[in-house]
Amino acid sequence: MMIKATKSLMLACTLLLAHPTSAEADNITDFAWLEGTWEGVGIGGALATEVYSAAADGQMVGHFRQLKPDGSVMFYELITIGKRDGVVTYSLKHFNPDLTGWEERQTVKHFPLTAAKASRWVFSGIVYERTGDDDMTVSVAATGDDGSNQTLHFLFRRVKR
């Protein structure tokens, strides 16, 4: 079954992909390896890109772009990784190609870190796994328009410039 990338799909990223017991990462420096540009296979096999800047003031900022198979933009995300209420948290807002937001103006989606081991970080419904020096897989729990639970996998490789 193909998942359509819609607001309801991405806003429903609330299922836990694991049942973690503790989070070991407690410092933004644990995510310095993310700095740079990552490209790979995203929704429907189309190109997905994530870019992260070096941490400043205790948080990293990044952005995500998902293309459609025809090369047009499906959606964007603006992302931060930093502490919220003492817990490392992955926060984001979604945007349409014309930069109109999916979430209400003051609403930000927050995914607290629930587990961290070696090269795997679980943020309540989003899992980052470093699979090599320049490779990572991002898995996102999502609900399709038909109500089915799905896991979207994004396979990224670091872009060397």
Secondary structure, DSSP 8 states (H G I E B T S, - for coil): ------HHHHHT--S-SS--------SGGGGGGG-EEEEEE-GGG-EEEEEE---BTTEEEEEEEEE-TTSSEEEEEEEEEEEETTEEEEEEEEE-TT--BSS-TT--EEEEEEEEETTEEEETTEEEEEEETTEEEEEEEEE-TTS-EEEEEEEEEE---
